[in-house]
Amino acid sequence: MKRFAVVAFLVGIVGMVGFAGAAKPDPDPTGTWKFTTKFGKKDAENTLKLTYKDGKLTGTLTSPGFGGGKETESKIEDGKYEKGELSFTVTREIKDNKFATKYEGKVADDTIKGTITSKFGDKEFKQDWEAKRSKDK
């Protein structure tokens, strides 16, 4: 009986250690995210709406219009999400010129931190971004 108690105790300890060491699941990027980017000398407020379902990342990015124009909503393209890291591209058009902006980031709880890379003509622009999950429904 004593041997059974010792074995049961050890199995319990091993089980608890295994449970404590279990990997934390990846945070779900689904939701509305707000972030500010620099556009020239001005700050631009952006709203990113993401949906992650069946292994696919989709959504829209709403940003202020260029030159103070009407805000635009663009679909994200090539959305990927794996192991807490996401990436997607947004294609915009200014005066008949299309340009793509690549967003990459790591999701941690209610924050995404990463890098935005834009290419316009032969120039490339990079900036850091940090989005916060909106609590509004």
Order of alpha helices (4+ residues) and beta strands (2+ residues): alpha-beta-beta-beta-beta-beta-beta-beta-beta-beta
